């Protein structure tokens, strides 16, 4: 374990068997959050947690005089764990939101209860700019495939943009345009081939554009699917298609971006920022200078 490594706390959720849910508390060193998380998930599986998922996290090396709890045991040189798991009886009717890869709740208590977040969507009437808006929250288990399906709902794909957000390495937000991505197949193919650094990256916005209705379909850094369009007919059809996927509309809409302290991270398999920029250039992307 290097003293240069970051130190993270992870609340991991999973199951011990078909009837028993479990929460485990881990403390892990890593080069970044995603690296520490990967080490944690390996140990969690070794300790019998089935399908472990990250729920909450916190960076500990920024906390002055932090000390591990007394009942913590060393699993290896990088990973520590509270010895006793918290278990409960699994019931089919119970549901708790699992944040998609790239974002997690903070241990700091937010304004709202985490249990309020459900898999719902909201749709808004035309605004003063003649734009209809839609936003959907999806659980980790089906977010990516849902996003691919919503791309297919578009009448056409004529543009593809990536925003690398400023809090990735604390630099300025960058806009990259995929000049070679001009249809649904190429858009989905690029995302599948680079899922760790795009779909599962909490520092990236993905925008798929259609000229019809001046439509933008976005998977943003908070892992929400958003739609903006001027085409009312397409808007209604889009909503019907989303309902067919099993999502319901709500007025009581909550999402991790607002009312909850949270962390963004990239996975251990993600490219670092400079390597990602190199890949984008190789893939025919163009850096677009944004207005300051």
C-alpha positions, 0 to 999 in steps of 0.5 A: 500500500502506497502512502500516495494512494487515496483511502475510501469507505464503501457501503456495499450491498448484495446477497448471501443467498436467495433469502438473505440480503447483506450490507458490508462496510469496507475501507480501501486504499487505491489510486482513485475511487474506482480502483479502490472500489474494484479491490473492494468488490473482489474481497466482497465476493471472496467473503460470500457477497453475491452481486455486490453493488456500491451504495455509499462512499466517502473519501477518508484521507481528506478527513483529518485524524480519521481512525478505523473502527475498532471492529475492523479487520485487515483483509489484505494490505489495501482492504479493511472490513468491519468484521460483522455483516448486516443482514436482512430477509429479502422480500420480493416487494421490497425495493431500494435504488442502486446507483448506476456505475459512476455515481454513488451516494455520500455518507453525508446525510442529504436533505432527502431520504434515499428511499424516495428515489424510484425508477420513474420518469417525468415529462414536461409540456412545451416551454417558452422555447418550444421544447418538450422535456423528459427525464428518467431515473433508472436503476444500475441493473438496466440503465445502459440497455434502456439508454440503448433502446432510447437511442433506437427510438430516435427517428435518426442520429445526425450528431454525437457529442461528449462533454468531459466534465470539469471535475474530472481531474479539476480541469475545464469542461471539454466538448468533443464531437464524433464526426464519424458517428452519423447513425444509430448503429455507429453511436451504439457501437462506439458506446458498447466498445468504450462503455467503461469510459463513457456509459459507466464514467461519472465525469462524462455527458453523452449527447445523441442528436437528431435533426428531426425536432432538433432533438437531443437525447442525453445520458448525463454525468448523474446517469439520468436519461434526458430528452429535449425535442421540438417535435410533439409527435415524436415526444409522445411516441417516445414516452409510449415506447418508454412506458412499454419498457416498464417505466411509469410516469410520476409527479413525485420525482427524485434523483441523486443529483438534487437533495442528495450528497453524492460522489462521481467516479470512473471505474478501474477499467476506464481510460484515464483522461489523457488516454481517453482524449487520444482515443477520441482523436483516433476515433475521428472526434473533434475538440470543440472550443466552447464559449467562455 
